Amino acid sequence: MTTWSGPGVIPGHLVKSNQTLVTKFVLQGFSEHPQLQLPLLGCLIFLYTLALVGNTLIITIITCSSGLHSPMYFFLFNLATMDIICTSSVIPKALACLAWKDNTISFQGCMAQIFFLSWSTSAELLLLTVMAYDRYVAICRPLHYGTLMGLWLCLVLALGVWVFCALNSSIYTGLMAQLSFCGPNVITHFFCEIPPLLLLSCSPTYIISVMTLVADALCGCTNFLLTLVSYGFIIASILRIRSAEGKKRAFSTCSSHLIVVSVYYSAVVCAYISPASSYSPERGKLAGVLYTAVSPTLNPLIYSLRNKEVKAALGKLFSFCKY
């Protein structure tokens, strides 16, 4: 028989067969820095608003502008969509914690955060790799670009990224849902993250911890190496261009993507490529802010400010809105 916990049992737990099972978690958030609560609230509201507006604009102009119906912008459309999913899976709850001190999250809500966050972050990783390949074909094999980056291949690549990452995230979430949580229920983060959750589990976590670390390292290293190889060929091809203007024009077509890759990989490596036993709450929160708030905000800004075609499409869109 299952009953709610009585006196002396931490709220958010369930008693079953003399064992206390967690039904709710408490997000520590930024409570250890009370003097920063208001500035952090303002900062996160600003970043979240900018991320939503920026990525929605990117999606809108790519959809409405026929001049942006090319493989590069098709993948940028997918990246902007994943940015919205990534930031929306975490930041609204973080804002609720800061504004209304609502630090509790249900077990189901926690698993949902893990699913959508791991889905969007892994999909962004793969999309950045696919975009690097697209830039390689455009710069190194321009005469064959239309053949190598045809419509069906782009559709298959995008669909493959969405489906594969959803399946991968389902495995992560399923493994976490099988764990028992019967002790402390305070997560030392501002959202549900796998490393701090593993530290709270009262069932064996060694296998899941190793599997998660190996999978993240393999996925991260594989995508990083593929991106590195693509840019190795790109740089070699650019250096063979004789005119300075030609080199500048060729580099400008991939510089935005290179900046986005650098920012994203820095945050992901800091957050994930380390065992749960060596998890640092402060480092985890900083990395979390980087890839759930800062990166989704910077991506549309980088692509719009450094891309003449996007800026031209934005100008046309705003001119149309005036009428």
C-alpha positions in Angstrom: 0.0 0.0 0.0 1.3 3.5 -0.9 0.8 6.5 1.4 2.1 10.0 1.5 5.0 10.6 3.8 4.2 11.5 7.4 6.1 13.7 9.9 9.9 13.7 9.6 9.9 12.7 6.0 11.0 15.3 3.4 8.1 16.7 1.4 8.1 15.5 -2.2 8.7 11.9 -1.1 6.5 8.8 -1.2 6.5 6.0 1.3 6.2 2.5 -0.2 7.1 -0.7 1.7 9.1 1.2 4.3 11.1 2.9 1.5 11.0 6.6 0.8 10.8 7.3 -2.9 11.2 10.8 -4.4 8.2 12.2 -6.3 9.5 15.8 -6.5 12.9 17.3 -6.8 14.0 20.7 -5.4 16.1 22.8 -7.8 18.8 24.6 -5.9 19.0 27.2 -8.7 21.1 30.2 -7.7 19.9 30.3 -4.1 23.5 30.2 -2.8 23.8 33.8 -4.2 20.7 35.6 -2.9 22.2 39.0 -3.8 22.3 38.0 -7.5 18.7 36.8 -7.7 17.3 40.1 -9.2 20.2 40.7 -11.7 20.0 37.0 -12.8 16.3 37.3 -13.3 16.7 40.4 -15.5 19.6 38.8 -17.4 17.7 35.5 -18.1 14.5 37.3 -19.1 16.6 39.5 -21.6 18.5 36.4 -23.0 15.3 34.3 -23.3 13.4 37.0 -25.0 16.2 37.8 -27.4 16.6 34.0 -28.1 12.9 33.6 -28.9 12.7 36.7 -31.0 16.0 36.1 -32.8 15.4 32.5 -33.7 11.8 33.1 -34.7 13.0 35.9 -37.0 15.5 33.5 -38.6 12.8 30.9 -39.1 10.4 33.5 -40.6 12.8 35.1 -43.0 14.1 31.7 -44.3 10.6 30.6 -44.8 9.4 33.8 -46.5 12.5 34.7 -48.6 13.0 32.7 -51.8 16.6 33.8 -51.9 17.4 31.9 -48.7 15.9 28.5 -50.0 19.3 26.8 -50.1 20.9 23.9 -48.1 22.8 26.2 -45.8 19.7 28.2 -44.7 17.6 25.0 -44.6 20.0 23.7 -41.9 20.0 27.1 -40.2 16.2 26.9 -40.1 16.6 23.5 -38.2 19.2 24.9 -35.9 17.0 27.9 -35.0 14.1 25.5 -34.2 16.4 23.4 -32.0 17.6 26.5 -30.2 14.0 27.4 -29.3 13.4 23.9 -28.0 16.6 23.9 -26.0 16.1 27.3 -24.3 12.4 26.7 -23.7 12.9 23.4 -22.0 15.0 25.0 -19.2 14.7 28.8 -18.9 11.0 29.3 -18.1 11.4 27.0 -15.1 14.6 28.8 -14.1 12.7 32.1 -14.3 9.9 30.7 -12.1 12.5 29.7 -9.5 14.0 33.2 -9.5 10.7 35.2 -9.6 8.3 33.1 -7.5 10.7 30.9 -5.5 8.9 27.9 -7.1 11.9 25.5 -6.8 10.1 22.2 -7.0 9.8 20.1 -10.1 7.9 16.8 -10.4 9.7 13.5 -11.2 7.9 13.5 -14.6 8.7 17.1 -15.3 12.4 16.4 -14.5 12.4 13.5 -17.0 10.8 15.7 -19.6 13.5 18.3 -19.1 16.2 15.6 -19.6 14.5 14.4 -22.8 14.0 17.7 -24.5 17.4 19.1 -23.4 19.4 16.1 -24.5 17.4 15.9 -27.7 18.0 19.5 -28.7 21.7 19.7 -27.6 22.6 16.4 -29.4 20.7 17.5 -32.5 22.5 20.9 -32.5 25.8 19.1 -32.4 24.9 17.0 -35.4 23.4 19.9 -37.3 26.6 21.9 -36.8 28.6 18.9 -38.3 26.2 18.7 -41.2 26.5 22.5 -41.8 30.3 22.1 -41.7 30.0 19.5 -44.5 27.8 21.8 -46.4 30.4 24.6 -46.2 33.1 22.1 -47.3 31.1 21.2 -50.5 30.3 24.8 -51.2 33.9 26.0 -51.0 35.9 22.9 -52.0 33.6 21.4 -54.7 31.5 24.3 -55.9 30.8 22.9 -59.3 29.2 19.8 -57.8 27.3 21.6 -55.0 23.9 21.3 -56.6 24.4 17.5 -57.0 26.0 16.7 -53.7 23.6 18.8 -51.6 20.4 18.1 -53.4 16.9 18.5 -51.9 16.4 14.9 -50.9 19.8 14.5 -49.3 19.2 17.7 -47.2 15.7 16.3 -46.2 17.2 12.9 -45.3 20.0 14.5 -43.3 17.7 16.8 -41.3 15.1 14.0 -40.6 18.0 11.7 -39.6 19.3 14.2 -37.1 15.8 14.7 -35.5 14.9 11.0 -35.4 18.3 9.7 -34.3 18.7 12.3 -31.5 15.1 11.7 -30.3 15.9 7.9 -30.0 19.2 8.7 -28.3 17.4 11.0 -25.9 14.7 8.4 -25.2 17.4 5.9 -24.1 19.0 8.5 -21.8 15.6 9.4 -20.3 14.6 5.7 -20.0 17.8 4.8 -18.1 17.3 7.7 -15.7 13.7 6.9 -15.1 14.7 3.4 -14.0 16.8 4.7 -11.1 15.5 4.9 -7.6 15.7 8.2 -5.7 15.1 7.7 -2.0 17.4 10.1 -0.2 18.1 13.8 -0.6 16.0 15.4 -3.4 17.9 18.7 -3.9 19.4 19.0 -7.4 22.5 21.3 -7.3 21.5 23.0 -10.6 18.8 25.3 -12.0 17.4 22.5 -14.1 17.4 18.7 -14.2 20.8 17.5 -15.4 22.1 14.0 -15.5 25.4 14.4 -13.5 23.7 15.9 -10.3 20.8 13.5 -10.6 23.1 10.5 -10.6 24.6 11.8 -7.4 21.1 11.7 -5.7 20.2 8.1 -6.8 20.2 5.4 -4.2 20.5 2.6 -6.8 23.7 1.7 -8.6 24.7 4.3 -11.2 28.1 3.2 -12.3 27.0 1.6 -15.5 24.7 4.5 -16.5 27.5 7.0 -15.6 30.0 5.2 -17.7 27.6 4.7 -20.6 26.6 8.4 -20.5 30.2 9.6 -20.4 31.3 7.2 -23.2 28.3 8.1 -25.4 28.8 11.9 -24.9 32.6 11.6 -25.5 32.1 9.5 -28.6 29.4 11.7 -30.0 31.3 14.9 -29.1 34.6 13.7 -30.4 33.2 12.2 -33.6 31.3 15.4 -34.5 34.3 17.6 -33.5 36.7 15.5 -35.6 34.3 15.6 -38.6 33.9 19.4 -38.3 37.7 19.7 -37.9 38.3 17.7 -41.0 35.8 19.7 -43.0 37.4 23.0 -41.9 40.9 21.6 -42.6 39.9 21.1 -46.3 38.1 24.4 -46.3 41.2 26.3 -45.0 43.5 24.5 -47.4 41.1 25.4 -50.3 40.9 29.1 -49.2 44.7 29.4 -49.0 45.0 28.2 -52.6 42.9 31.2 -53.8 45.2 33.8 -55.3 43.3 37.0 -54.7 42.9 38.5 -51.3 39.3 39.5 -52.1 38.5 35.9 -53.1 40.0 34.6 -49.8 38.0 37.1 -47.8 34.7 36.2 -49.6 35.3 32.5 -49.2 36.1 32.8 -45.5 33.1 35.1 -44.9 30.7 32.2 -46.0 31.9 30.0 -43.2 33.1 32.4 -40.5 29.6 32.7 -38.8 29.4 28.9 -38.5 32.9 28.7 -37.2 32.1 31.1 -34.4 28.9 29.3 -33.5 30.8 26.0 -33.4 33.4 27.4 -31.1 30.9 28.8 -28.6 28.8 25.7 -28.5 31.6 23.2 -28.2 33.2 25.2 -25.3 29.9 25.0 -23.3 29.1 21.4 -24.1 32.6 20.1 -23.3 32.6 22.0 -20.0 29.2 20.6 -19.1 29.4 17.0 -20.2 32.9 15.6 -20.8 33.6 14.7 -17.2 32.5 11.9 -14.9 29.5 12.4 -12.6 31.8 11.8 -9.6 33.8 14.9 -10.4 30.7 17.1 -11.1 31.1 20.7 -10.0 27.8 22.6 -9.3 29.3 26.0 -10.1 30.9 24.9 -13.4 27.7 23.0 -14.3 25.5 26.1 -13.8 27.9 28.3 -15.8 28.0 25.8 -18.7 24.2 25.4 -18.4 23.7 29.2 -18.8 26.1 29.2 -21.8 24.4 26.5 -23.9 20.7 27.0 -22.8 20.6 30.8 -22.8 23.7 32.4 -24.3 24.3 30.2 -27.3 20.6 30.2 -28.5 20.8 34.0 -28.2 24.1 34.5 -30.0 23.4 32.1 -32.9 20.7 34.3 -34.7 22.8 37.4 -34.0 26.0 35.9 -35.4 24.2 34.7 -38.6 22.3 37.9 -39.1 25.0 40.4 -38.4 27.7 38.6 -40.4 25.6 37.5 -43.3 24.7 39.9 -46.1 21.9 37.7 -47.5 20.2 37.4 -44.1 20.6 41.2 -43.5 19.1 41.9 -46.9 16.1 39.5 -46.2 15.6 41.2 -42.8 15.5 44.6 -44.5 12.9 43.4 -47.0 10.8 41.8 -44.2 10.8 45.0 -42.1 10.1 47.1 -45.2 7.1 44.9 -45.9 5.9 45.2 -42.3 5.8 49.0 -42.6 3.1 48.7 -45.2 
